[in-house]
């Protein structure tokens, strides 16, 4: 067993020496393929192998999991995902990069899909690549400017996803993690926690990127749970968003615009023990679920 461990350590050492996530290797690849970072794609390459290794370790729990990566770039994280899983599918929008990934990563079980993830039918892609009984996970160092739309696209997928592990701007990560009474708590926090258990994997300094962005990052993991089964989830999401419309206003003020009836709004809030003078920020996910239930029932489905 000691011999086995030594062999594994030697293999890991040589793997780390070849890591793409270093300044030297990143510069070398950029020169060789003329793939300099593009602002329009929000590209920042990671230059610290320990960071991408930690993301891969958090993202993947078994070699058999189907791993989708969004925006592999030149492959800093992809390399470690391929090391830990037997099937990795990477969505890339930049047509300069597939050739880099194919040449530099050299794993046969990496498939590259040259498509914009925001235009892809996620359910269709999962069905296309998943083997029977296989768990599906997503991992990504997301471009900051499209973090939220991508995550919501994944949250709305019908095919089952086990977990999503993503690096994002620290400030956005804090919103996902926020609970009632936190200043970052908003509709996004409530809707996310309705679907997932959310945890922080680690903080990441801006210094581990090339070029270095102006903000620090955070790696967050979303694990899907199935605790709640509301009849009309879209109506629930609309109600939550409406309650947060104007953060400084009371929940009653925002909610009455949603139900279009002042007296009814007051009555429904009181029915579920929410003081009309509180703000949405002070309400728990369970409060919103109870409010949805009585509103949905009393308005005979929806606000129309």
C-alpha angles and dihedrals in degrees: 000000000000089000089050092051091049091051091049091049092050090049091049091048093053090044091053090049088058092046115139090210096084130097091240096051094040092053090045092053093045091052095043096051099023090236102149117173117278118215091205090064093044090239121179116159120218114236101186116081093197090064096053091043090056091049091051092047091051094044099050126053100170137025089234096062118111106236122203116193122196117211103357093184108188091342108265093141095025090065092059093042089055089049091056103036134048094219126042124170115189124197112209128177097188109085092203092068112061091074090052092050093046094050101037102040100043098190115137093210094065116101120188122209112195097209140112106258091215090061096043124102098236095196091052093050092049090051091047096054106026120100118213111288093004119144117231125218133175125212129180151154091220125209102248097231094062102033097111099043091050094049093048090050089055093044089055096051115118096208112085118264118189101202144338121216114190141167112223142158109298094235092055091046090055090056092054091050096044124114132196114306093021110121092231092054112118143141090291091058092051096045093046094049090049087063105028150026104241125206137169114242096185148319116254125205120229086235093077092067133084111237093024113236122220095249140053122247139221133204112226129186124208115197113190116234128183100216098127131050111182119179095229111025094175090057089050091051091048091051092050093048090048092053090056096043094112108021096199093054124085119262088248092058093051096038095051088060088054096051093033091222123093098198093047092048091054093045094050094048091050091047090062094040096252111143106232090223094061122095126243087247090069095054124096126225087255090054090055092047091053090047090051091051096054093039094049091049098044097046093048093242118328135351098285 
